[in-house]
Amino acid sequence: MPDSQSQSPRHAPIAGVLGWPIAHSRSPRLHGHWLSKYGIAGHYIPVPVMPEHLADVLRVMPRMGFVGANVTIPHKESVLALADVVTDRAALIGAANTLIFRPDGKIHADNTDGYGFIANIRQNAPDWHADQGPAAVIGAGGAARAVVASLLESGVTELRICNRTRIRAEQIRSEFGAKVIVYDWAQAGNMLEGAATVVNATSMGMEGKPPLRVPMEALAPGTLVTDLVYTPLMTAFLEEAKARGCQIVDGLGMLLHQAAPGFERWFGHRPEVDDELRAIVLG
């Protein structure tokens, strides 16, 4: 007679996070907390995958009991070509961070970064409205594209963007339309004048990265300022914005909120993003 204990893990859904490297990821701690909190028999593990092995790994994961996965650097763009179904928002952003392995064997790719970005603002700045005035986004990489898409979808009527390599910002304008206005990197400080929402969507200011050097004199008190960087939690960018009387939102909440839709799809329970979760993930 088979040992029931040895059989049960085969039926527990498994999800994980794919990246290279992946040891630094906070996602296992985040999802592990939710699994424990809601008493769900499931697993969430880090899956280190070198770029050249990504296609092979994705093919075998469903047969190993995986119901889905998060995707992080450097695979967020590559998985789009390997997925069978790509949501409109993932296609528009040009990257996926959430995969669902469907029962029919197809891989469904989505991007929840924009959802996480907006949900973080709405939780921590409940009086914020997208149409209060222009939004200014610093950066034009994958994270910035998710931010731009979500701000425009939320009702921002004018979106200003600048990037050290201007052509990447120009590409965003060509794809997202006339509401996007491109500024030269040298004019980043001017871009903040009259802005109601300001976002650092670069990695500048992160531990181990160069500082973000953007003049902030034009920031008006009461402006909503947020930084996607969360190591450190209080970046120099947010410190200065706070000193200028701005309303600030740190970047950790975006990480927490973007994880919720995937968890719900994989494990069947909509999780809560609260102070307890923040404390667990910060460790």
Disulfide bonds with the S-S distance in Angstrom:
none
